Amino acid sequence: MITSLFARRYLFSRNSRSVVNIISAVSIVAVAVPVAAMIILLSVFNGFESVIDRMRSACDADITVLPSRGATFAADSLPKERIRAVSDNIAALSYTLEQGAMLRYGDQRAVAMVRGVDDDFTSVVSLDGHLVSGDMVLQQGDDWDGLSIGLGLGRRLGIRSFITEPMTVYAINRRSFSTLLPVDGVSARTMPAASVFAIDASTDETMAFTSLRAAQSLFNLEGRVSAMNIRLREGSDPDAVRRAVEAAAGDDYRVLTRSELNATTYRLVRQEKQGVFLIAVLVLIVASLSIVGVLSMLVIEKRRDIATLRTLGARKSLVRRIFVTEGMLICSAGGFAGIVTGIAAVVVQSRFKIITIPARALLIDAYPVELRMTDVLLTAAVFLLTAWVLSRITVHSMLKRQL
């Protein structure tokens, strides 16, 4: 209590207008800026992580079941009813078959990944929100199967506005393919374009969707699929459901969550966030060194007060605590100002999209931000620990001779 009273008087007293107080005000600003920058940078990386997750959710389900060996498996070997029964948190399931193929539109050709999907696919992923034109109805009746292509893939095929002609899809006929007569080993199917979607640059340039029936016929893989896709109910634990599905499916299948399926992408985002955080901590430590000069000058200025306190019987530990508390007050004021500024900047960017992105690779027009209290608390904890260590070292060093 006494240490706080002395520290506040040294910092806020109206009669104290020395150069130390001016430097203290500058130090508050110096530490507020990197604290605000840390919160803003971490929020930006959180925003990009959420954007990537939303984009991947348009193609990848919450949980994907893949064969352990080979590229496909028989659909009847893994019935939907058996998997649906393992957990009440499973909302929808879908079979897909994905293989490489070549698309031709007019005189233009492009290699793409063609994914055949069943009628439940739109209940598993949120692709409808990414459609530029048309709809995801890929199968009608017994003889009509449509094709949905990415925006970038359409540009590679020379499509500039509307798709006026059907596309031809070529794939290897695995039943009759021969290296001696490769032309006879190719299956071809002409399909009209049902829609165009836009998710992200890499997906748009390589992905096309069609019905599962058409894909099985084109690739000569009747009755076989390459994956089972599972959507979970809101608030479900993906890891818990993954373990339950893994136990029910058996050793012949691999069960992956969306983050595991795109492990490289998510790991890259996390590593970049961690790297930026470490760099920001170093900047924060350098900025916090200003407190060393403030406390050093304050100790020199208050030599008479220190002598008076010692004459009155104050212990060395009390004198040290006074100046350490003084340093913590300065740093706390700067840290509080930085946290408020950082949160305000994130909220303003989130609502008004002030800082825009000129590139359209991610199909967003402004820097995404997402404020997480864990980042705010971590920033505050790192800053206060740094301030306490620097204040304690400085005070013990400066008071060593005088005490």
Secondary structure, 3 states (H helix, E strand, C coil): CHHHHHHHHHHHCCCCCCHHHHHHHHHHHHHHHHHHHHHHHHHHHHHHHHHHHHHHHCCCCCEEEEECCCCCEEHHHCCHHHHHCCCCCEEEEEEEEEEEEEEEECCEEEEEEEEEECCCHHHHCCCHHHEEEECCCCEECCCEECEEEEHHHHHHCCCCCCCCCCEEEEEECCCCCCCCCHHHHEEEEEECEEEEECCCHHHHHHEEEEEHHHHHHHCCCCCEECEEEEEECCCCCHHHHHHHHHHHHCCCEEEEEHHHHCHHHHHHHHHHHHHHHHHHHHHHHHHHCHHHHHHHHHHHHCHHHHHHHHHCCCCHHHHHHHHHHHHHHHHHHHHHHHHHHHHHHHHHHHHHCCCECCCCCCCCCECCCCCCHHHHHHHHHHHHHHHHHHHHHHHHHHHHHHC
